[in-house]
């Protein structure tokens, strides 16, 4: 986890805008970051499930080293 920037002004979004000036004013970083992390976790979970199902459908594989 990365610590939030130190607040130097009155509003909390001003400090974030200093590091990311291209972000729109209406965007709340405290909402976007958890939503983005949730989307990444869901995508990784879907990929893991698809890989597990595709390996199971091929039958048992030889995993022993020769």
Secondary structure by P-SEA (a helix, b strand, c coil): cccccccccccaaaaaaaacccccccccaaaaaaaaaaaaaaaaaaaaaaaaaaaaaacccccccc
